[in-house]
């Protein structure tokens, strides 16, 4: 009996030991037991028992605006292992994105390439249209000031009627010779007409006024200034359109990057859930995968919102009106790629080219020349003014209102004035205008330095983004290979889940950095073209309204001339070397 009891106890003990050995989890801190009645909780401090039939669907329901939608791939299970990053180019995937990925529909929206976007902006952008109207305004100023030096001709008419009861009575004295007598007095009514009129046609002509002549000259420089302001606005608009166009492209491609990251993290979560249900990994791995996934989803939501905002900003720059019929649909769609075309930059030549081409400097040159004319306008206050008037006059008769009895003739008047003493009024005006001239010259010199700074900054940004592109050229491929190897190691049991998550984060970072580097290079290239004045291929359509004076040497703004266009004496750099020699007397011992 004891032997049978001992043998039964030994078998029972062996069975318990085997059960404990084969049923133990890898983590000593967690030992959940499977149960077919419970469902997993995403975030909980408890340790629920999973069921083999549970399916995790980490999705977010989209609202009406579609701003928080997660791709449908998030709910697609991956039963045959984790997927590797897609080999399809990001630009191709971005072009195929649908409404569920973008948050709105682009069906029926006008499609713009970059050249079409630039041309549309030049035709409809409010800043460009305002600058064109400003040119028309300055032309009106020229006509107004010039009219002061041209003849003015105009008629004038005066007509009077006097009540006969108010006419004065006149007495007529008659002298007669005769006897006896005395003289007699009598009175008769006044025979003058009660209607009188006067017609004049006169003209006036300014003979001499120094201030007026120089003011007319100044208006031409004002017109040239507004034209160069238009060219500067055109260059700025073109650069803005290009930058915003590239921003739309990069934001669209960043959606693809974030979607791929979310898909891979969702697949990783599904894989960890399956392993947890099989009892090979602890609950901690599932929670870690969930946290990583839900940390990535807000970045996808932000990427979609950034894309929509960038499209709306581009639509405003292009001057596109909101169409209520489209509702929440996209106002436009852009087509294009972020490509890298290396450009060799000669900084010294670029700075000199920028000085000669920038409308910004030519506009300031026109302001300086206008300020010179305003000084002469103030000097004209010391000089005389001569005017001449002449014309014809028709005056009615005093006794008959008939037009046939009018008196007619010519009249001429010449007037002149010369302020000999004005108590310093003219001198005060001259001092003011000279100070304004100096301010404009100082502003021109500062603008030259501003052009130099902008060109150097644009060149430095180009160099930075060029280096970033070269540095990230192979990094994306390396990061994709790292993700694939990390997943293979995890499937083989030689790696950890943390290695996969870290590799995925590095891949997303590498792809985002690559796209941002491409965007930075293309936007820096657009800015470089602006600061060097190389946008002529688009601004040539405004040559028809260009004043002839703007193409002359008056507006040459190279490094060898000053603010007024006069040649500089010393153009090159001067270096002075001072050598100091110190002689020491030998010390006597």
MIKE-636006 format. One record per residue: x, y, z of N, C-alpha, C in turn; residue in three letters. Coordinates in steps of 0.02 Angstrom, whole numbers, plus 50000, padded with zeros to 5 digits. Each point is the difference from the previous one (the first is absolute). Last residue first. Layout:
! residues N
XYZXYZXYZALA...
//
This chain:
! residues 589
537595464949123500074995750058500565002550044UNK498215010849808500694999550025500014995950064UNK498284999849777500085001550072500714999050021UNK498955007549753500314994450038500115002150073UNK498005010049848500695001450018500304994150040UNK497955000449809500174999050070500745001350011UNK497865006749814500724998450012500134999550074UNK497824997949819500205001750069500724997850010UNK498085005849791500654997050019500195002450068UNK497704997649831500295003250059500634996250020UNK498235003749775500514995950032500325003950056UNK497624999549839500435004050044500484995350036UNK498255001149771500394995850046500475004450039UNK497605001449844500575003750028500344995650051UNK498184998449780500284996750059500625003850021UNK497625002549839500655002750017500244996950065UNK498174993749787500165000250071500705002650009UNK498535007749783500284994150031500135000950074UNK499155018049868499534994449998500264994150038UNK500325028049984500344993950020499484994450004UNK499245020349914500725001049991500384993650015UNK497455001049900500375000450063500755000749986UNK497865008249841500534995150011500355001150067UNK497405006649970500665002749982500544994850012UNK497574998850050500224997349936500675002749977UNK498805003950212499765004349947500194997449931UNK500694988650200499275000450003499725004249944UNK502364990249942499715001650065499245000649995UNK501824983949853499665006450002499705001050069UNK501144979849926500465005449984499675006849997UNK498944978050037500425001750058500435006049987UNK497664997949864500574995650015500415002650059UNK497815006949878500134999950072500564995150017UNK498595015349794500534995150009500225000350073UNK498305013849882499854995350054500494994250002UNK500165017449836499855003750061499914995450059UNK500384993849765500534999450049499885003850064UNK497894991049856500605003949987500514999050055UNK497694991549984500484995849965500655003749985UNK498075010150104500224994750045500524995449967UNK498825018549890500585002150040500274994350044UNK498014998049866500624999449960500615001750042UNK497784989450115500225006449971500674999249963UNK498174979950032500645002650027500165006749968UNK498144984249957499865005950041500635003050029UNK500084980549864499615004749960499855006450040UNK501124980350090500445004849966499605005249962UNK499284980250134499855006750023500445005249966UNK500214976249967499335001849976499805007050023UNK502054989150067500035003149934499325002149975UNK500594987850209499825007150003500045003549933UNK500584976550036499305001150017499805007449996UNK502244992949957499594995949955499265000850015UNK501755010450133499795003749941499554995949954UNK501154997650230499324997949985499745003149936UNK502145002050143500024995549943499304997349983UNK501165015050184499635003049945499974995849937UNK500954995750229500475001749946499645003049940UNK498804992850193500485004950024500525001849948UNK498344983449948499695006550016500535005250018UNK500644977649962499825003249937499685006950013UNK500504986950186500625002349969499855003449934UNK498224989850113500205006250034500655002749970UNK499234979349921499535005349981500185006750032UNK501244981450065500165001749931499535005449973UNK499594991050212500605004350002500215002049930UNK498254984750019499785006650023500585004850005UNK500514977849942499615003249947499745006850020UNK501204987350161500435001749943499615003649946UNK498844991850190500435005650017500445002249942UNK498654980649976499595006250002500445006050015UNK501054979350009499815001649931499595006349997UNK500544992150213500615002449967499855001849927UNK498304990150127500105006950022500635002949967UNK499524977349962499515004349967500105007350019UNK501384984250107500145000249928499525004649964UNK499634995750227500585004449991500185000649927UNK498294985050060499795006950009500575004849989UNK500484977149992499585001949943499775007350006UNK501244990850180500425000649940499595002249940UNK498864995650203500415006050006500425001149937UNK498754980250017499565005849991500395006550003UNK501204980450045499795000249930499555006049987UNK500664995650221500565002549961499835000449926UNK498434990350146500065007250014500565003149959UNK499774976749989499455003349966500025007650011UNK501554986650115500165000149928499455003649960UNK499644996350230500525005149989500195000549927UNK498484983250061499705006650008500505005649989UNK500764977649995499575001449944499715007050005UNK501294992150180500425001149941499585001849939UNK498904993750199500275006850004500455001549941UNK499134978250032499525004649971500255007250001UNK501804980449989499485002250045499535004849964UNK501704977949917499945007250012499445001550048UNK500544977949918500655002650019499985007450016UNK498214984649915500114999550072500675002750024UNK498894999849774500434994350014500144999150075UNK498715018249921499644993949980500414993850014UNK500995021050038499474998850048499614993749983UNK501685007049853500304997650063499464998650052UNK499325009549798500234993249989500314997150063UNK499375022550002499404995750000500204992749989UNK501705016149987499754999750069499384995550004UNK500945004249787500414995650040499754999450071UNK498905015349856499914993149976500404995150042UNK500285023050042499334997750021499894992749980UNK501975010349925500044998850072499324997650027UNK500175006549775500324993650011500054998350074UNK499165021149943499534994849978500294993150010UNK501405018450042499494999450052499484994749981UNK501685005249843500294996650058499484999050054UNK499385012449812500084993049983500294996150058UNK499835023150028499334997049997500054992649983UNK501995013150001499754998650067499324996750000UNK501375008449812500014992950014499704998350068UNK500005022749929499874996449938499964992550011UNK500455019450155499424995650008499864995749938UNK501825015850008500074995950061499434995150008UNK500005015649820500534995149990500074995450061UNK498475017650015499774995249949500534994649990UNK500555017850141499514995750031499754994749951UNK501485016649922500354995250042499504995250034UNK499105017349873500364995549956500374994750040UNK498925017250115499534995149976500324995249950UNK501355017650084499774995850055499534994549975UNK500745016449847500544995450019499794995350055UNK498495016849937500074995149947500554994950016UNK499725018150146499454995250006500024994749945UNK501575017549989500144995750057499454994850011UNK499685016349834500544995449980500174995250056UNK498455017050045499714995149954500524995049977UNK500745017850136499564995550037499714994649955UNK501275016949899500434995650039499594995150041UNK498845016449879500324995349954500444995150038UNK498985017350122499504995249977500314994949953UNK501365017950076499834995450054499514994649976UNK500575017549852500584995650011499854994850054UNK498385016449963500034995449943500594995250008UNK499825017050158499464995250009499994994949943UNK501505018249989500224995050049499474994750013UNK499395017549861500544996249968500264994650047UNK498465015350086499684995049957500514995849962UNK500755018150129499784994550044499654994649959UNK500655019549888500594996350021499824994150045UNK498255014349936500254996349943500624995950019UNK499085014550161499584994149990500234995949940UNK501075020450040500184995350053499594993649992UNK499455017449857500654997349982500244994950052UNK498005011650042499924995249945500664997049978UNK500035017050165499684993950026499904994849946UNK500815021149938500514996250037499714993650029UNK498515014749897500454997249951500544995850033UNK498565012350136499664994249972500424996649947UNK500815019950090500024994750051499654993749975UNK499915019149865500684997350001500074994450052UNK497975011749989500084995549942500704997249996UNK499505015850171499604993950009500134995149943UNK500985021449988500324995950051499624993450010UNK499065016049855500604997049971500354995550051UNK498145012650071499804994649955500614996449970UNK500395019050133499764994550041499784994149957UNK500605020049894500604996650026499804994150045UNK498305014249913500294995849947500614996150027UNK498975015450149499544994749982500304995249948UNK500925020950110500294993350008499534994449981UNK499465023949981500164998550070500234992850010UNK499545011849788499464995950028500144997850071UNK500765017849780500124998550070499404996350028UNK500135003949766500675002350018500174998250073UNK498294990249810500055000950072500715002050020UNK498515003549772500674997850021500055001250075UNK498165000049765500125000950072500684996950017UNK498185008249776500614997050027500085001550073UNK498245001349760500115001050071500644996550021UNK498415009549772500604996450022500125001850073UNK497905001349797500255001750066500624995750015UNK498055008749793500624996350018500255002550067UNK497715000649809500325002350062500594995450016UNK498115008649784500494995450029500295002950064UNK497445003849877500705001749995500434994850035UNK497245011049944500454994350006500725002349990UNK497205007950046500695002449990500474994150012UNK497285000249916500514998950052500655003249980UNK497754998449886500285006450022500544999150054UNK498714981849901500335003449945500325006650020UNK498684986250146500674997549993500385003449943UNK498045011850151500084995949941500734997849993UNK498935015150166500234993350019500094995449941UNK500175027950050499664995049959500284993150019UNK500795020450097499335002349980499614994849961UNK502284997550084499635002650058499285001749982UNK501484979949879499915007349998499595002250061UNK501604977550007499365002449973499975007750003UNK502224983849973499645003950051499385003049969UNK502094980249966499425002749967499565003450054UNK502764990849965499435001850042499465003149956UNK502494983049995499535004749970499415001250046UNK502724992850056499384997449973499585005549968UNK502294992950185499765003449941499364996949974UNK502234999850198499294998649987499795004049939UNK502384990350148499715004249947499284997849989UNK502184998450200499414997349968499755004949947UNK502264993650178499725004449948499434996249966UNK501775000250235499474996449963499675004949952UNK502594997950142499375003349981499524995349964UNK501784991550195500025002649932499325003049980UNK500574988150209500395006249997499955003549932UNK498994978650046499655005150039500375006650001UNK500864979749899499595004249957499615005250038UNK501274982850107500425005649978499595004849957UNK498984979950068500055004850056500435006049981UNK499834982849845499345003150007500015005150057UNK501904986849967499965005449951499315003450002UNK500314981350137500445005350023499985006049953UNK498864980749937499645003750052500435005450032UNK500954985249842499555004749968499615004150051UNK501384982950079500415005349971499565005349967UNK498974980550079500185004550056500445005749976UNK499454983149847499415004250014500155004850057UNK501634984249949499965004949947499405004650009UNK500234982150152500555004850009499965005449946UNK498494982249982499835004350058500545005250013UNK500404983749836499495004749976499785004750057UNK501464982650056500355004949958499515005349975UNK499114981850116500315004850046500415005249961UNK499044982749876499475004050030500285005350047UNK501454984149911499815004949949499445004450025UNK500704982050135500505005449999499825005349948UNK498584981250015500025003250065500485005950002UNK499814984749817499565005949996499985003950065UNK502074984149914499465000550047499585006349990UNK502044993049873499344997949977499435001550048UNK502415004750036499825002949935499284998649980UNK500954991050202500015007450003499765003149935UNK500264976550009499435002250040499965007650005UNK501864990149895499404999449958499385002350037UNK502024999150119500025005449951499394999849954UNK500234982750156499905006450035499995005749950UNK500524978649919499295000550017499855006650036UNK502244994549947499625001749939499265000850015UNK501364992850176500185006949981499625002249938UNK499694977550076499725004950045500165007149979UNK499594977449864500585004450008499765006050040UNK498984973949964499915007050019500685003350006UNK498674977249881500635002750024499925007550011UNK498144979650010500185006249966500655002750031UNK498344975549985500565004050028500135006249958UNK497734986350041500415001949943500575004450026UNK497914983150097500645003350018500405001149937UNK497204997550061500604997149969500605004250020UNK497274995350052500575003450031500634996649974UNK497595001549864500454996150043500525004650031UNK497285002049888500725001449995500384995750049UNK497385010749968500364994349974500735002149991UNK497595008550144500645001349968500304993449976UNK497415010950055500454994350009500645001549961UNK497705014250120500464998649945500394993750015UNK498245007650144499955005349950500444998949939UNK498804980650162500635003749991499915005449947UNK497874992050146500464997249951500615004549993UNK497935002750136500634998550033500514997049952UNK498105013549888499964998150070500684999050031UNK499185006549770500454994450013500004997850072UNK498725018749918499744993849972500454994150015UNK500515023150058499574996450048499744993449973UNK502325013149947499404997949964499544996350048UNK502135019350015499674994250029499354998649963UNK502125011949878499455001350045499704993550026UNK502585006449914499414995949985499465001450052UNK502395008649968499425004249990499384996149981UNK502324992950063499824999949929499405004349986UNK500734997350223500535003449963499845000349925UNK498534987850138499955007250013500535003849962UNK500074976649990499425002549964499915007550011UNK501684988950121500185000749930499425002749959UNK499594994950225500445005849994500225001249928UNK498724980850048499605006050006500425006449995UNK501114979250002499615000749938499585006350002UNK501184994150194500465002449948499645000849933UNK498804990850182500145007150011500465002749946UNK499554976949998499415004049981500115007450009UNK501724985250068499914999849927499415004349980UNK500424997150228500515004449970499925000149924UNK498644985050120499785007050010500505004849969UNK500564977249997499435001449957499765007250007UNK501704992750143500255000349931499445001649952UNK499484996250228500315006649990500265000749928UNK499134979250063499465004949999500285007049987UNK501544982750031499654999249936499445005149994UNK501114999150202500445002849950499714999349930UNK498864990150185499945007449998500465003349950UNK500184976050026499385002249967499925007650003UNK501784988050115500135001649930499385002749965UNK499974992350226500435005949997500135002249928UNK498794980250043499595005950013500405006450009UNK501154979449960499545001349946499605006350011UNK501454992450170500395002549943499545001749941UNK499034990150191500225006950014500385002949941UNK499384977349987499415004449997500215007350011UNK501634983350024499835001049930499405004649992UNK500634994050218500525004149970499855001449926UNK498604985250119499905006950021500515004749968UNK500264977049963499405002449966499875007350018UNK501764989250108500175001049930499405002749961UNK499734993650227500375006249994500175001549927UNK499034979350078499525005349984500345006749988UNK501494978049957499595002850054499525005449974UNK500864978249854500245006650021499555002550056UNK499624978649903500735000549993500275006750020UNK497634990149981500354999150063500745000549996UNK498125003149836500334993449999500394998750064UNK498945020749968499484994950004500284993049998UNK501475018049971499745000050069499454994750009UNK500895003649786500494996650042499764999750073UNK498685011949847499994992849985500494996150043UNK500015023350018499384997350029499964992549987UNK501775011949902500104999250072499374997250034UNK499875005049771500474994550011500114998750074UNK498705018549936499654993849986500444994050013UNK500985021250016499534998950055499624993549991UNK501415006849828500404997950057499554998750061UNK499035008949808500194993149988500404997250058UNK499465022650007499404996050010500144992649989UNK501725015349956499884999450072499374996050015UNK500525004649777500494995550027499914999050075UNK498615015649890499864993249977500494995150030UNK500345022950041499424997550037499844992849980UNK501705010949882500214998850069499434997250041UNK499555006549781500414994050000500224998450071UNK498845020049971499564994249990500394993550000UNK501195020450011499654998650062499534994049994UNK501135007249806500494997750049499654998250066UNK498705009849831500194993149982500484997250051UNK499445022550022499424995850018500164992749985UNK501525016149932500084998450071499404996050025UNK499985008449780500434994250006500134998150073UNK498745019449955499634994149973500434993750007UNK500975020550057499504998150050499594994049977UNK501595009349853500334996650055499504997950053UNK499185012449815500264993549979500314996350058UNK499245022050036499444995549989500254993049981UNK501605016950019499744998250065499414995249994UNK500945009649806500414994550027499774997850069UNK498895018349908499884994249957500404994050025UNK500345020850103499384997050022499824993949957UNK501935012249939500094997250067499364996550023UNK499925011549794500424994049996500084996750069UNK498835020349991499624994749967500424993649996UNK501045019450084499494997450047499614994349969UNK501575011349865500344996150051499504997050050UNK499155014549837500244993849968500354995650052UNK499325021450069499434995649989500214993449970UNK501625016950027499804997350065499414995149993UNK500745011549807500514995350023499814996750066UNK498605017049919499964994149957500504994850023UNK500055021050103499424996250022499934993549959UNK501655015049933500194997050064499434995850028UNK499585012549807500474994549986500224996450063UNK498655019250024499634994549970500454994149985UNK501025019450074499644997050055499574994249975UNK501085013049843500474995550032499694996750063UNK498705016249891500114994349955500484995050030UNK499605020150115499434995450006500084994149952UNK501645016849990500034996650065499424995050007UNK500075014149811500504994649995500044996150065UNK498625019049999499724994849958500484994149994UNK500775018850112499494996650040499674994449960UNK501515013949888500354995450045499524996450047UNK499115016449861500234994449959500394994950041UNK499285020350098499454995249992500204994149957UNK501505018450034499964995550057499454994949993UNK500245017349840500544995149993499984994950057UNK498535018050013499804995649945500534994649990UNK500485016750153499494995550027499764995249946UNK501485017249941500354994650035499514995150032UNK499115018949888500374996049952500374994250034UNK498855015850135499534995849962500374995549951UNK501235015950126499754994650043499544995349961UNK500855019949897500514994850008499744994050040UNK498775017849841499964998250071500464994050010UNK499045017749788500584997650037499824998750072UNK498335003849828500615001649963500614997250035UNK497284993449989500565001050046500635001149958UNK497405005549928500594995949986500555001850051UNK497125003149929500575001750043500564995149986UNK497545010849877500484994650010500585002450043UNK497215006749925500695001750020500414993750008UNK497535011849919500374993849987500735001650011UNK497445012350066500735000049994500254992949985UNK497635017750016500274993449982500755000649990UNK497695014050113500725000349984500254992949988UNK497545017050029500364993650003500715001149976UNK497415012850076500705000649980500344993250007UNK497415014250011500364993649993500715001649976UNK498335017250025499994996750065500344993249998UNK500525023249852499644993650000500044996850069UNK500055027549951500424994050003499584993750006UNK499295024149992499914995749942500434993650002UNK498755018150185500644997049979499884995049944UNK498265020750033500204993450029500684997749972UNK499475026350020499744994249963500254993550032UNK499695028850055500284993250016499664994849957UNK500525028950019499554994349988500364993550016UNK500115029750012500274993450019499484994749986UNK500605026649905499554995050028500364993550016UNK500535029149970500104993049980499494995450031UNK499555026849941500374995550045500074993249970UNK499475024449883499944994250035500374996650049UNK499595016849815499645000450063500184995050050UNK500654996049751499865005850041499704998250065UNK501664983549884499375003349982499885005950045UNK501484975449975500075007349996499345003249979UNK500734975950141499725003249939500135007650001UNK500554973750123500195007049995499725002949934UNK499434978250176499995002549931500185007550001UNK500294976450161499945007350000500085002549928UNK499314975550131500325003049943499875007650002UNK500024977750186499735006549978500405002649941UNK499444973950107500515005149984499655006349973UNK499474976450161499745004949951500545005449990UNK500254972750077500075007250017499725004349944UNK499174974650058500485003949961500025007350021UNK498574981850082500595001650039500505004149960UNK497954991249911499825004550055500595002250040UNK500194983549823499955007049976499825004950056UNK501414977250045499295002049996499965007349976UNK502044983549934499825004950051499285002249989UNK501944979149931499355003249986499825004450058UNK502304985449885499675003950053499345002849974UNK502194980949949499375002749975499645003350059UNK502544987649912499655003850052499385003249969UNK502094979849951499415003649977499665003350060UNK502444986249896499625002450058499435004449975UNK501924979149904499565005949993499695001950067UNK502504987649943499314999050021499595006349991UNK502664986649997499545004249960499294998550022UNK502804995950064499324998950025499535005049964UNK502684988349955499485005349997499344997750029UNK502254989250100499695000349934499445005250000UNK501334992850193500455003549954499705000649930UNK498884988550180500155006750026500445004049953UNK499414976949962499495004849978500135007050026UNK501314981050068500205002749935499505005249975UNK499544988250199500545004850010500215003149933UNK498314983349993499785005750041500555005250007UNK500464979649889499565004249960499795006250039UNK501274983950114500405003349948499575004749959UNK498934986550157500375005450033500425003849949UNK498874980849927499545005550010500335005950035UNK501224980449977499925003249934499515005850003UNK500294986950191500565004649990499995003149931UNK498354983950051499915006050042500575004949988UNK500104978949896499505004349968499905006450040UNK501384983850093500335003049941499515004649964UNK499164987550177500425005550025500385003349943UNK498714980749959499585005950008500405005950026UNK501114979449984499835002449933499575006350004UNK500514989050201500595003349973499885002749930UNK498314987050101500065006550034500605003949974UNK499694978049925499495004449971500035006950032UNK501414983450087500215001849932499505004949969UNK499474991150212500595004450005500245002349932UNK498204984150017499815006950017500605004750004UNK499824978349835500225001550068499855007350018UNK499604988749782499465000850048500225001950070UNK501434996049800499395002949971499495001850053UNK502084989450053500175006449969499385003449970UNK499784978250091500135004950053500165006949971UNK499744981949851499365001850030500095005350054UNK501934991049902499655004349953499335002250029UNK501244984350125500335006649999499645004849954UNK499244977750008499865003450064500325007050000UNK500434985749819499325002549997499825003850064UNK502094989549990499985005649954499305002949996UNK500314980750131500315005850031500005006049954UNK498004983049978500724998950001500335006550024UNK497384991350041500515005049986500694996850000UNK497124994649986500674997250009500505005249978UNK497305000750099500485001849947500704997650017UNK497814986750089500405005950017500485001649943UNK498474980650012499765006149968500405006250016UNK500284980950170499684998849935499725006549973UNK501154995050215500315004349949499714998949931UNK499254996850282500004997549932500335005149953UNK500574995450271499525003349956500074997249930UNK501334991850179499515003450041499505004149960UNK501954984449941500115007250000499505003850044UNK499944976049970500675001650023500115007550006UNK497964991049917500084997650068500685001550029UNK499465005649771499685004450050500094997650071UNK501884991249837499295001349990499715004450054UNK502564994549872499625000750062499285002049985UNK501934996749846499444995450001499585000550063UNK502035012649958499545001849947499384995750001UNK501754995450152499675006350017499505002049947UNK501384981149964499494998650050499615006350018UNK501815002449856499464996249966499444998450049UNK501935010550085499645004649957499424996649964UNK501524987350133499535003850041499595004849956UNK500974976749900500235006850019499465003950037UNK500114973250017499735005049953500255007050021UNK500404979450124500515001849952499765005249949UNK499244995150269499824999449930500575002249956UNK500354988950248499835006449969499904999249925UNK499474978250137500595004349993499805006549969UNK498434982650155500195002349933500635004350003UNK499334979050168499995007349995500215002149931UNK498764975750050500605003750018499935007349988UNK498184985949944500604996749976500635004050014UNK497725007150054500104993550030500664996749981UNK498825024350019500584997549963500184993250028UNK497685018049988500464995650036500564997749955UNK498535023249996500144994049960500494995650037UNK499185022250062499594994550025500114993649959UNK501125020449949500124999150071499604994050027UNK499865008749776500494994750010500144998850074UNK498585017449914499674993650010500494994450010UNK500635025550071499904995949941499684993350016UNK499445021150148500584995649995499904995549941UNK498985025650082499904993449971500664996349998UNK499315022950079500304995150045499924993049973UNK499175019849889500645002250024500334994950046UNK497815002649864500514995149983500675001550028UNK497745011050016500555003349964500544995149981UNK498124992850125499765002649935500565003149960UNK500864982150169499445004650006499815002749931UNK501184975450068500085006749973499385004250012UNK501014979450155499455001649954500085007049973UNK501944982650076499665006050024499475001849950UNK501414975750075499795005049951499685005950035UNK501174975750049500165006750025499835005349949UNK499374974250055499895004649945500135007150024UNK500334971850067500125006950021499945004549939UNK498934975250071500345003649946500065007350021UNK499474973150111499975007350006500405003249943UNK499754975950056499585002849947499975007650001UNK501214985750163500294999249933499605003349945UNK500105009650253499674994549966500274999449930UNK501045010150251499765000949931499654994049974UNK500255010950254500174993949963499745000649929UNK500825020550177499454995849976500254994049962UNK500955017550184500294995349953499454995449975UNK500105027250102499864993050013500314995649946UNK500055023849994500514997550047499874992750016UNK499385013249765499744997950065500574997650043UNK499255007249735500415003050052499704998350067UNK499094989249809500595003249972500475002750053UNK498464977850022499915007250013500645003449979UNK498814974749929500565004250023499795007350008UNK498344978550044500275003849943500545004750024UNK498784974950092500185007050010500275003049936UNK499334976350035499425004350014500175007350005UNK501384978649974499635001749938499455005050011UNK502514996050117499294999150016499605002249939UNK502764994950102499515001149947499304998650022UNK501975009150161499734993649978499475001349948UNK502305014350096499294999849986499794993249975UNK502105010950122499814993149984499264999849986UNK502285017750051499334999349975499874992849982UNK502115007750087499555004450036499284999249978UNK501984988949907499824997250064499495004250037UNK500414996249729500075005150052499784997150067UNK499874986149812500695002750000500095005250054UNK498174981150047500115005449952500735002350000UNK498934974550065500285006250027500125005149944UNK499204976249983499505005450001500275006650025UNK501284979149992499775001649932499515005849998UNK500864992550212500575001549956499775002149931UNK498414992850162500295006650017500555001949952UNK499064978649978499505005149984500265007050013UNK501324981550063499985000849927499515005449979UNK500084994450228500635003349980500015001249925UNK498194987950088499975007050019500625003749978UNK499954976749967499525003449956499945007450016UNK501334986350139500315000949934499545003649952UNK499144994250212500505005350005500355001449933UNK498474982050013499665006350006500485005850004UNK500874978250001499735001749934499655006750002UNK500804991750203500565001849957499755002049930UNK498454991850158500235006850017500575002249956UNK499204978049976499515004949977500205007150015UNK501354982650080500055000449927499505005049973UNK499944995350232500615003649983500065000949924UNK498234987050082499905007050017500605004249981UNK500134976849974499555002949950499875007350013UNK501344988350154500355000649935499545003149948UNK499114995350212500455005850002500365000949934UNK498674980850024499585006150000500435006250000UNK
//
